[in-house]
Amino acid sequence: MLPASKRGKPRAEVQVDEVTGCWNYGGTLDRDGYPGMVSLPGGVRTKAHRAYFIQAGGVIPDGYHLDHLCRNRRCVNPDHMEPITPTENQERRVRGNRRNQQMIRELVTVDRLMTVEEAAESFMLPVHYIEAIIRWPQG
């Protein structure tokens, strides 16, 4: 996530979801449901969610993926993204699958059998990822 000082405002081609804070991209999506290609200053072409992140001051190291913490592929809100390695991205995909997300929500918020920290340790996920699962329940 970007620090508050780096966050931008959404542009016209996005619809802001007032509940989740997601900036849903209104342009074309690729076959996997991610925002399509756009041009950065200088003519560099990249996926829209990466462009929003970079334009907000975020840095994506070479070879890294952007993880949508909100689990919403259409979201281009830079505050909902985190650069991670491809390996971490795959591991999060497996550990944070929808069934596990529902279980985490129930254990932490409904049944209150675990704290966020305990869920993070148990599911081997970062605390901020557990917090995102709870914050964005549509995942």
C-alpha positions, 0 to 999 in steps of 0.5 A: 500500500502507498502512504497517504501522501502518495495516494491520488484521486481517481480519473474519469474512466473509473467508478468509485465503489463507496463501500470498498473504496475500489476504483473500478476501471471502466475501460477494456479488460483483458481475458483474465478480468484485469484492466487493459493496456494504457500509455504512460508518459513517454509512450510506455504501455502497461496495464492500467492498474500498474499505470495508476500505481506508478503515477501515484509514486509507487515503485514496482521492481523488475519481475514483480507483480501487483497484488490486489489486496482488495481481491478486485481485479478491476480495481486501479486504486493504488492504495489497494495494491502491493508489489510482490514477487511472483512466488509470493503472488502464487502462494497468496493465491493459494493461501488466500483463496475464497474458501480460506477468506471466508474462514478467516472472516468467520474466525476473526469477525463472527466467531472471534476465535482468532485475532488478526495477528493469530489468523495471519500466523495460522494462514501464513499471510501478512497481517495487512493481507488479513486486514484486507480480507476483512475490510473487503468482504466481496473476495 
